[in-house]
Amino acid sequence: CEEPLHTPLHAGAQAQALIVDKIAFGSCNAYAWQDWSIALDAHEMQDNFIFELQTRSSALRLDGLSVSLFIDEVPLSRVSEIVAHTAHDGIYAISLSSHDFEPIAGQNRRLFFGVKCGSLPVQYQVVTHLMHSEIHAEEIAHGEACPGDWIYHSIALDEHLAHMTPYSSLVAARSAANARLGVGTSSSHRRRMVSTGDTSSSTHLLVVVEKVVGSMAIRPEFNQAPLVLVPPYKYMHEEEGHSELTICNVSRFFNHDPVFKYHLGIVGSKHCAHYGLTVEPFTGDCHHGMPAAHRRTRSRSLASSSSESAEDTSHIGPDKHGALYCSGAENACALSIRHYTYGSCTELARHVPFTFELTREQLNSNLVVVVADLNDADYSSSLSLTLYHGSGTHEALVDSAMPLASTQAGRARLFSVGLDAFTLQSKVCNRANCSQAGVETFSLVVGCAATPVRFSVLVEVVDLPLEPEVPVHGEVCPGSWMYHKLPGVARGEAVRFTLHVHEGNAYYAMVRWDAPPSFASCNKNEVELSEVDSSAPASIELCPAGDSADDAADAYIGIFGGLSCAIYTLEATAFELDSGATCASSHTVIGGPCLGETSLKSEGIPAGSIVPVFLGAFFGVSVLVFAVWAMIVSRRAEEGRPARTIKNLLHFVRPQLTMPIDAPVGQSAPPSVPPSPPPSAGGEEAKLSSAGGLHI
């Protein structure tokens, strides 16, 4: 009996230390482990990190090696949800982006990489790299992205970029890093710089990418890191070494507090890609370098592609994110907002509850939780989700509170629950005092059905308020609403909402003044998004609110989920009609005529109130009863019999309403819709039978 090296006495002590950018050699025996570790400080975790292992043998079995990531310590079970089982071009790689580090950043961490051999001994070499995340104009950023892994770079839209100020203070520090990586600091492509004093015209960004080997895709996104590959993006084939893309009119985001950023997400494709990129500001005409829009889902299949491009991005996925994982051994697993967390469960078992916190201020936002089934098979009922307000074990949650939302149905291997801002606040604030500062805890219980499932969990908070001409990103899932509002719009101004659904399906977009729209409210304009070309943004306009005692009003837009979760970008612009602009708005309501504009405030009668529904139903039933009564009276008059009154009519239909559903044996219960009898020989018209039934 030999004590394993990963027992608490030896955990970490036997791991071989790694140094950034320095190659180390190792080996492991059959079915044995060898551990490696590296310490990263808080500053280094602001950058991207990659661990690479390359075997020194040309022949290797498919199950010959695996690499597992552990954070801070190696557990006895050696269970990890972040594992590299497959080599790409002979390289096993685990990447952690700057976005992945955010939930665990703030203090020094030690990463452990457990290498396990299969049925044969293996000799190999390992190396680690750090890649800068924050980049500046006129500087080169180098990186490496392996298949399915994301690397992020960001550029701040600050005063230095606004005035084209060179970053001479950072040149010395970055030149040392470039020298360590063995690359130069000059750029060979053309420059599009302007003088430092020219700020009269709009400023644009030119992103120039030089790729050495491999294939990858580049996805820019405003003010947040892109998590999935949706349009617009640029794909670089293996044979394509140079590419450019432009980001237009970034000067409209200058002088903002906090400072806005543009993020560049780079995801590896079929082969690990090595690249260098620079970002240069310029003025003048902005020629979009982005290709025609491509579409893909978060599954392994490519939804569609441009006819002008033959690239295959179906292998990019499912998207690998999150340095955090939960093995299920803890009592609860903490989630971080907008960061992927991995988990798994066996058949007919539940994972320990996932917990996350929202501040009282965040309760005024929309909430969406998406769990992705990462198995290869598409099983629409493989998982179940239940969202609770509170924390504790599953049994304690069931006993203490009703679920906020739940689902057992998935679409394209995505299981989701969503709560709009008004529903979230009403459900939570009934149990908590939302007028005081503090946080609220939520728990998510994920259960497996008949098969084991490995899954990822993502919690997103989508802001309710909008800033004029500042795009926001959101996600709406089937059967749920996402609301946004542009506050403080002058009464004489109209509002244009520009909505671009990049991926998935949204059913309707509706706009309204002073209250959130719904299917039961009187809305100003409604657009059926399923009939809108998804390759271009949809424009929904809200005409001026008209005369009112208030000087300003809030413009609301509601987006209702369709067949699958939709990722979208929304931007709101207020404009005056006397400037030559036009406003297209139709005063309609889904399912019937509008009964008149109401002034329902969100803090008064909520959107989707039962009052309009009740009035419509009462009116419809009344018309139907009157029509039936009129028909009976007319036919009895033709036959010379006295007309029945309403009282007699009710007496006449009472036996039909009170007949028992469970009929005696040998006698069938009356059908809800009486069947038509065979036509009579005499061709008589339909009459009231002696049994009191109406036959046609």
N, C-alpha and C positions, 0 to 999 in steps of 0.2 A: 504494500500500500504506500503510495507516494502522495504527499500533500500537494494539492494543486497550487500553482503559483498565484492564482487570483483570490485566495482566501484573504480575509482582512489583515492578517499578519504581513502578507507580502504584496497586497494591492498597491500598485504604483511603485513599490520599491524595486521590482524586477523589470520595470518598463525601461526601454532604451530611450535616452533623451534625443530629441530632434532639434536641429538648428535650421532656421529659415534659409532656403536657397543652398543648402549643403546636402549632398547625396550621402546616404548611409546604406550599408549592406546588411542583409539578414537572411535567415532561413528558419524553417520550421519542419518538424517531423510529421509523419502521418497522423492526422486527427489531433494535432497539438496546436497550441497557441503561442504566439510571440507578441508582446505588447510594446507599443511605442507611445511616447508622450511628448507634448510640447506645451509650454506655458505662454499665455498671451495676456498682455496687460490691456487696460481699458482703451488706451489709444490705438493699439493694434487691432482691436475688435471693431474699430470704425471702418476698417478696410475689408477687402475680400480675401478669403483664405482657401487654399486647395492642398490636399494631401494626395500624392500619386505613388502608386506601387507598380513597378514593371518587373516581370519575371525575367530571369536570366536563362531560361530554358525555352527553346523554340516550340517544343511539344508540351502541351498542358491539357489536362482533362477539363471538361466543362465545369465539373464540380471540384476542380483542383484547388481553389482558393476563395476566400471571402474576407472582406475587411469590414469591421464594425466600429462605430463611433460611440464613445462613452464620454460624458461630461463630468469632470471633477473627480470621479471615482469609477472603478470597475465593479459592477455588482456581481454577486455570487452566481446569479443565473446567467450572466453574460447575454442577457436579452437586450437587444437594441432595435429600434424601428428605423434606424438609419444605417443601412448595410449595402455594400457594393458586392453583388454576387457575380457580375458580368464584367469582363474586360473589353475595352474598346481599343483596337489596335494594340493589344497586349498590355494595356494600362488600366488598372483599377483606380478609380478616382472618387474622392468625396470632397465636395465643395461646400463651403459655408460663406454666404455672401454677407455684406455689411447689413443687409436687411435681416438676415437670419440671426445675426449676433444681437440685434436690438433687445430682445427679451431678457438676455442674460448679461448684457453689457453693464458697465458701471463699476466693476471690480475685476481683479485678476482671475483668470480661469485656467485650468489645465485640461487639455483635450487628450484623451487616450484613444489610440487606434489599435484594436485587437485584430491580428492577422491569424487566421485559422487555415491550416492545410487540410486537404482532402485525404484521399487514400494513398497519396504519394508525397514524399518530402519535396520541398520546393525551395530554391534559392532565388532571391529577389533583391531589388534595390528600391529605396524610398526617397522622396524629396518633398519638401513643402515650399509654398510660395505665398507671399502677401502681395496683393494688387490694390493700388490706391483706388479709393472710392470717389473722393472729392477731387475734381479736376478744375483747372482754370484755363482761360484763354491762352493760346500760344504754347501750351505745354502738352507733352506726349504722355499718354497713359497706356501702359501695357497690361495685357491680361491673357487669360487662358480659360476657355469655357468648354467643358466636356459634355457629351450627350445628355440632355435633360437637365443640366445644372445651369443656374442663373448667376450671372455676375452683374453688379450694378455700379454705374458711375453717375455722378450728379454734378451739375454746374449751378452755382448760385447766381440769381438775377439781381445782383447787388449794385451798389454805386460804382464799384470798380469796373464792372462790365459796362455799366451805363456810359461811363466816360472813356472807355477803351484804355484804362490805365494798365500798363504792364506790371506783371507780378515779379519784379526783380528780386524782392525779398525772399521768394520761394525757390528761385532758380538754383541757389547753392544746395539747398536740402534735396531737391528733386534730382539734381545732377549726380549727387552721390548715390541715390537709389538707382538711377539709370546706369551708372558705372558698375554697380553691383550686379545688375541684370545683364550687363554686357551689351548695351545698346547705346546708340548715339542720341544726341539731343536736338538734332536739326531736322527740319521737315523738308521733304523734296517736292511737295505739291504746291500748287499756286496759292498765293496769299490774296485775301479779299479784305484787307484792313482799311479803315478810314482814319482820318486824323483825329487826335484826342479831343479836339474841340468841336467836332461835327456831331451835334445831337439834335439837329433840326428835323431829320427824317427818321423813319422807323428803323429799328435795329433788328437784324435777323442773325441766326446762328447757322454756320456751315459746319457740319460734322464730317470729317474725313477719316475713313477707316482703311488701314493697310493690314491685310491678312496674309500671314505667311503660309499656314497649312490649315486643313480642316474645313468645316462648313459651320455656319451659324446664322442666327437671325438677330436683328437689332430692332428694339421696340422703344420709342420715346414716349414719355408720359409726363404730364404736367403735375408737379408738386406731390407726387407719390410714386413709389416704386411699382412698376408693372408686375403683376403676379401671374398673368396668363398671356399667351401669345395671341393677341387679337389685333385687327387692323387699327392704325396703320403700322406696318413694319417693313423692314428691308431684309430680304434673304440673300445670303452670299454663298454661292456654290463653291465646291472645292477648287475649281479652276479660276474662280474670280478672286483676284488679289486686291483690287482697289474699288472703293465704293464711296459715294457721297450722299448725304441727305441734308435737307435744310429744314429749319424750324423758323417759321415766319413771325414777324411782329412781336418779338419778346419784349420790346421796349414798353408795351402797355402794362407790363407787370413790374416795372421798376418802381422804386420808392414805396415799397410796401413793407409793413411791419406786422408779423414777422416776414423775413425775406423769402420770396418764392424761389423754387428750384425747378429745373428740368432734369428728369432722371432718364438715363439710358440703360435699358435692360438688355443684356446680351445672353442668349441661351444657345448652348452647343447643340449641334445637329448630329449627323451620322458619325462624325469623327471629331476628336478634340481640336479646337481651333485656337491658334496663337495669333494675336493681333496687337496693333497699336492704333490709337486714335487721338485726334486733336479736335478742338472746338475753336472756331474762329468767328468773331462777330463781323458783320459787314452791313452796309446800307445799300439802298437802291432797289432794283427789282428783285423780288424773291421768287426763285424758280423752285417749286417743290420737287425734291428729289425722291419722294416716297413713291413706290410703285403702285399699281392698281391694287385696290383693296383685296386682301385675301381673308378667307374665313376658315376657322377651325374650331372644334369643340374641345372641351377639356378631357375628352376620351382619346383613345389611340387612333381614331379614324379622322381623316380629313374631310370636313364638311363640303368644302368647295374650294376652287382655286381660280385664279385669273387665267383666261385663255391665252394670255401673252406670256405666261410663265409656266415652266414645267417642274418647278421645285416641289419636292415632297416633304411636308413638315409633319406627316402623321406620326413619325417616330419621336417627335418632340412632345413627350407627355407620357404619363401624367406629370404635371409640373412638380418638381422636387423643391420643397421649401421647408424651412424651419429647422433650426438647430435644436429645438426642444422636442422631446418625445416623452411618452408615458408608457412604461412597461406594464402597468396594471397592478404593480405590487404596492403602490401607495394607496392611501385612503381617498385621495382626490388628485386630480391633475389640473394644474393651473394653465389657463389659456392666456395668450396675449392678443390684443385686438389687432386684426389684419396681419397675423402671422400664422403660417401653417403649423399645425402640431399633428404628429403621427400617433396612431394607436392601432390596436388590433383586438379581436375577440374571437373566441372559439364558437362552435355551433351551439345555438340556444343559450348563449351566455351574454352577460352584460359587461361592458367596460366600466371601470370605476368612474364616478361622475367627473365630468370636466367642469371647472368653475372659472368664471371671469367676473370682473367688477366694472360697473359703470358709475360715474359720478352723477349727482342729481342733475347737473347741467346736461350730461349726455342723454338723460331720459327724454329730452326734447328732440332727439334725433331718431332716425329710423334704424331698426336692428334687423340684420339678416344673418342666419347661421347656415352654412353649407358644409355638408359632410360628403366627401367623394369616396366611392368604393374603388379601391386601387387594384382589385382583382382583374384578371383578364376577361373573365366571363361577365356578360351583362345580365344581371339578375335584378329585376325591378323591385323585388321585395327582400333584398339581402340584408337590409338594415332597418332599424326603427329609431326614431329620434323623439325625445321628450324634453321640453324646456321648462324649467321651474324657476320661480323666484325664491331664493334662499340657498342654503348649502346643507350638506350632510350626506349620509348614506342614501342609497336608493329607497330603502324601506322608510327612513325618516322623512324623505321628501314626499313620498306617497301619502304618508299619514298627516303631514303638516299643511300641505297646500295642493290646490288644483293646478294642473299644468297650464302654463301660458300658451303653449302650442305643441303640437305633436304631428308626426307623419310616419307612415310605413310604406309610402309609395315613392319610388325614385324615377327620374327621367334621365336617360343617358348616364347612368351610374352616379347621379347627383341627388342627394336627399337634402331638403331645405325646409326651414321654417322662417317666417318673416313677420315682423310686427312694425306697423307704421308708427310714427312718432306719437300720434294721438291715442292709439290703442295701447301702446307701451306705457305711456304716462298714466292713463286711466286705470290700467290693471295694477300697476306697481304702486301708485300713489294712494290707492284705496287701503293699502296695508302699511304704508310708510308716510312719514311727514316730509313731503318733497319741498316744503318751503324752507327747510334748513339745509345747510351744506352737509355733505357726507357722501358715502358710496353705498351702492346696493349690489348684492352678490346674486349671481345667477348660476344655475347648474344645468348641465346638459347630460342626459343619460343616453348612451348609444348602445344598442343591443344587436346581436347577430341573429339571423334566422337559422336556416338549415345547414349553412356552410360557414367555415371560418372566413373572416374578412379582414384585410388590412386596409385602413382608411386614413384620410386626412381630415382635419377639422379646421374651419376658417370662420371667424366671427368678424363681421364688418359693421361699423357704425357709419351710417350715411347721414350727413348733416342735413337738417331741415332748411335753415336760412341760406340764401344765396347772396353773393356779392355781384354787383353789375359787371358784366363782361368778364367774369372770372369763371372758367370752366370747372365743374366738379364731376367726379366719377362716382358711379353708384352701381348697385346690382339689385334687381328685383326678380323674385322667384315666383313660381306658379301659385295662383290663388291669393296673392298678397299685394298690398299697396305700398308704394314709396311716394312720399310727399316732399315737395320743396316749396319754398316761398321766397319771393323777392319783397322785402319789407320797405315801407316808406315811399311808395310810388305816388308821385303827384297826380291829383285827380284828372288833370288834363292830358296825361301821358298814357300811351299804350305800351304794352309789354310783348316782346317777341321771345319765346322760348325755342332754343335750337337744341334738338334732341337727336343724338346719334347712337343707335343701338349697334354695338360692334359685334356682339356674339349673343346667341340665344334668341329668345322670342318674347316680345312684349305685346299685350293684347290691345290696350287702349291708353291714350294720353288725353287728359281732360284739364281744362283751366277754369278758374273761377276767382272772383274778387272776395276777399275778406273771410273766406272759409274754405276748407279743403273740399274738392269735388268728390263725387261718388256716383254710383249708378242711380241712386234715388234722389239726387239733388238737381237743381236747375243750373246747369253749367253754361258758360259763355261759349265754349268751343270744345269740340271733341274730335279726335283723330283716331281712326282705326289703324293701328300701326301695322297690322298684318297685310294691309293693302298698300303700304308705303315702301318704296325702294330702299332696302336696308343698306345699300352701298353709299347712300348720300344722307346727310342729316335731314330730319323732318322739322318743319317750322310751324309752330303753333302760336297764334297771336291772340292777345287779349285786348280788346278795344277799351278805350277810356271808360272809367267807371261812371262818369256822368256827374250830375250835380249832387253834392252831398255836403253835410255840415262839416265833415272831416276834411282837412287839407291833404291828407295822404291816405293811401290804402295799401293793403298787402295783396300781392298777386300770387295765387297758389297754382301749382300744377301737380296732378296725381298721375302716376304711372302704374298700371295694373299688369301683373305678370301673366305671361301666356303659357305655352306648352313646356318651356324650359327656362332655366335661369338666364336672364339677360344682363349683360354688362353694357353700360351706357355712359355717355358723356353728355352733360347738360350745361347750357349757358343761357343766361337771361340778359336781355337788353331792353331798357326803357327808352322810348323815343316819342317825339311830339309829332302829331299829324300835320301841323301847319308847316313842317319843314319839307314837305313834298312827298313824304312817305305815305303809304296806304296801309290800311288795317283790314285784314280779312278775318271775320269772326261770324260764326253762326250760333244763334241762340237756340240750342236744342237740348234734349235730354234723352238718354237711351231708353227705348221701350215705349215712348208715348210723347204727347205734347207737353210743353212746359207750362206749368200752372202759374207762372209769374215769378219774377226774381224775388227771392227771399233774402233776408239779411241775417242769416244764421252765423253767429260767431263761433269760433272753435271752443271758446270757454262756455258757451251757452248750450243750445241743442247741438249734439254732435252730428258730423256728417254721416249720411246714411241712416237718418232717423226713421223710425217706423211710421211717423205721421204721414208723410207723402205716400208711402206704400199702402197704408190702411185706407186713405182716402181713395186712391186709385182702385183698390180691390172692392171697396164698398160701392163705388160708382159702377164698376163693371158688373158685379153681381146684381145690383138693382136693375140695370138695363136688361140683363138676361131674364130675370124673373118677370119683369113687365112684358117682355116679348112673348114668353111662353104663355102668360095669362091672356094676353091679347089674342094669340092664335087660338086658344081653347074657346074663348068667348065668341070669336068670329065663327068657328065651325059649329058650335052649338046653336048659334043664331041661324045659320044656314039650315040646320036640321029641325028648326022650330022648337027647340028645347030652351028653357030659361037659362040665362047666363049665370055662371057661378061667380060669386063674390070672392074677394081675396080670402075672407074667413073660410068659405067653403073650399076654396082651393087648398088652403093649408090643411084643412081637415081631410081633404082628398089625398094629399101626399104624405100625411102622417104615418099611415101603415107601411109605406115604403121605407120611411126613415127609421122606423122602430122594429123592422123585421130582424130577428136574430141572425147573426153571421154564422154561428154554428148550427146548421139545420139538422133535424133528426135523421137517423139512419134511414136510407132509402129515399130521402128528399134532398135535393141539391140546394145549396144556398143561392139566393138571387145574384146574378152577375151584376157588376157595377155598371156595365153598359148592356141593356137588354138586347138580345140577338134579334135579327130581323126574321120574321116568319116567312115561310115560302109564299110566293104570290098566289092569291086566290084566283079561282077560275073566273069569277065574275069581274076581276079587275077593280075591286072596290078600293077606295081611297083609305088612307090610314085612319083608324078610329080608336076611340077609347074603349078598351075591352071591358068585359064585365068584371074581370079581376082587378081592374084599376090600373093596369100597366099601359104605358104609351108605346105603341108599336108602329114602326115606320116601314 
